[in-house]
Amino acid sequence: MNFLYRKVIPRVETKANLGDILEKEVDDYFYIKDNELINWQYYKGAKAEVRVTKSGYSYAYKEGGIAYPDRLDRTLDGLF
């Protein structure tokens, strides 16, 4: 049995906060409009509701919420 050994140097990656990597100047297209805000709050919020399939079967749907607005002082891996 042959083995191959190699000396490796670990790569060190620094973690950046979300706020550090966001672009500061963006087009208004990327901002949430006032009339869309209520939808965003619903989509990112926790849910516990009864849903009905096309065939009429009802079931309990639950999902946890996601921080809204996103925390700019946290690293991306700390957001999830």
Buried (B, 14 or more C-beta within 10 A) or exposed (E): EEEEEEEEEEEEEEEEBBEEEEEEEEEEEEEEEEEEEEEEEEEEEEEEEEEEEEEEEEEEEEEEEEEEEEEEEBEEEEEE
